[in-house]
């Protein structure tokens, strides 16, 4: 694949991960599709690393572990 195709693929994976969280975070609808971030995120990470687009690789890495980030933020602000 060309570097441009790898960049576009990595961007698509990142945007997909963000869109998978929309029903849960913004719409407050319990949707299990957020679990696909554990699959799509590493794929985008690999595309970013192979294409040497490290910023996209970092974004996809963050989205891979977005569940843990969102849980920590939720517990911090909403607390027990």
C-alpha positions as CSV (number, residue, x, y, z in Angstrom):
1,X,0.0,0.0,0.0
2,X,1.1,3.5,-0.6
3,X,1.8,6.0,2.2
4,X,-1.3,8.0,1.3
5,X,-3.5,4.9,1.4
6,X,-2.1,4.0,4.8
7,X,-2.7,7.5,6.1
8,X,-6.3,7.4,4.8
9,X,-6.9,4.0,6.3
10,X,-5.5,5.2,9.7
11,X,-7.8,8.2,9.6
12,X,-10.8,6.1,8.7
13,X,-10.0,3.8,11.7
14,X,-9.7,6.7,14.0
15,X,-13.0,8.3,12.9
16,X,-14.7,4.9,13.1
17,X,-13.5,4.6,16.7
18,X,-14.8,8.0,17.6
19,X,-18.2,7.3,15.9
20,X,-18.5,4.0,17.8
21,X,-18.5,6.0,21.1
22,X,-21.2,8.5,20.0
23,X,-24.3,6.5,21.1
24,X,-22.8,5.8,24.6
25,X,-21.3,9.2,25.4
26,X,-23.4,11.7,23.6
27,X,-26.7,10.0,23.1
28,X,-26.7,8.0,26.4
29,X,-27.8,4.9,24.6
30,X,-26.3,1.7,25.9
31,X,-24.7,0.3,22.7
32,X,-22.2,-2.6,22.8
33,X,-20.5,-1.4,19.5
34,X,-17.9,0.5,21.5
35,X,-16.1,-2.8,22.0
36,X,-15.1,-2.7,18.3
37,X,-12.6,0.0,19.4
38,X,-10.5,-2.9,20.7
39,X,-10.3,-4.2,17.1
40,X,-10.4,-1.1,14.9
41,X,-7.9,0.9,17.1
42,X,-5.0,-1.5,16.7
43,X,-5.6,-1.8,13.0
44,X,-5.4,2.0,12.7
45,X,-2.3,2.0,14.9
46,X,-0.6,-0.5,12.6
47,X,-1.6,1.5,9.5
48,X,-0.2,4.6,11.1
49,X,3.1,3.0,12.1
50,X,3.7,1.3,8.8
51,X,2.9,4.5,7.0
52,X,5.2,6.5,9.4
53,X,2.3,8.8,10.4
54,X,3.1,8.7,14.1
55,X,0.5,11.3,15.1
56,X,-2.2,9.1,13.7
57,X,-0.7,6.1,15.4
58,X,-0.9,7.9,18.7
59,X,-4.5,8.8,18.1
60,X,-5.4,5.2,17.3
61,X,-3.5,4.0,20.3
62,X,-5.5,6.4,22.5
63,X,-8.7,5.1,20.9
64,X,-7.6,1.5,21.5
65,X,-7.6,2.2,25.3
66,X,-10.5,4.8,25.2
67,X,-12.7,2.6,27.4
68,X,-10.2,2.9,30.3
69,X,-9.7,6.7,29.7
70,X,-13.5,7.3,29.6
71,X,-14.0,5.2,32.7
72,X,-11.3,7.1,34.6
73,X,-12.8,10.4,33.5
74,X,-16.3,9.3,34.5
75,X,-15.2,8.1,37.9
76,X,-13.2,11.3,38.5
77,X,-16.0,13.7,37.6
78,X,-19.1,11.7,38.6
79,X,-17.4,9.9,41.5
80,X,-19.1,7.5,43.9
